[in-house]
Amino acid sequence: MTVKELAAMSGLTVRTLHHYDSIGLLCPKRNSINGYRVYEQAELDRLQQILFFRTSGLALGEITRILDCPDYCPQKALELQRQALFHQREQLDIRIQTVEHTILSLRGEKIMTDQEKFRGFYFSKNPYEAEARDRWGDKAIDGSQAAINKLDAEGKNELGAEMNRLFVHLAQLRSEPVGGQAVQAAVEEFYCFLKQNFGHHYTLEAFAGLGQTYVADQRFTKNIDQFGVGTTVFLAAAMEHYAITKA
């Protein structure tokens, strides 16, 4: 299947599929004659998994790490996703009922108790999402958040200021080669900062993966590129170079 054919079937754009290829999320084979992308059954099955996770709200970087996890089991993942969808449908049915009852109440056709007005509004995590995260999720981000939550207001401000300084410095270097001495020294400082302050021992592989998450997740890209357009792509490449050379 060509990229255009897969785009038409899946509802994705050709550009999106090209992006998935460039970040290592969905890498098709290449036609030996013309070099065009060729998607076979394995890629179609992987794309289905990607879209299931994507519609669950996971970032592309997180999905890549989940699918490439050594103990990842597609069947188990689908079973969890099915349970999660059943859970979501149940909550949606309750919210629909609450809306309908509220409309009747506004018409004067039904009296609602205060408790009934808030049925279906649940902000705790889906239990099946929690199970999936435990099995394949991003422990680094969870550990980082836990470490931040332990800090008082002053500690959080100091941490934020230091993070800001590091990004400013890295952005100033973005026109230089990613393997240059100044760039790699700044990246090493960033790597040490993460290990010391975010409650998780970042392996070199995880550090490189974090850089790819910066590129894949638009929330990260938007924030980091505030320090200078192109900073995110430059930083990801520099982090990957650092991980490779230090391995």
Secondary structure, DSSP 8 states (H G I E B T S, - for coil): --HHHHHHHHS--HHHHHHHHHTTSS--EE-TTT--EE--HHHHHHHHHHHHHHHTT--HHHHHHHHT-TT--HHHHHHHHHHHHHHHHHHHHHHHHHHHHHHHHHTTS----HHHHTTT---S--HHHHHHHHHHS-HHHHHHHHHHHTS-HHHHHHHHHHHHHHHHHHHHTTTS-TTSHHHHHHHHHHHHHHHHHSSS---HHHHHHHHHHHHH-HHHHHHHGGGSTTHHHHHHHHHHHHHHHH-
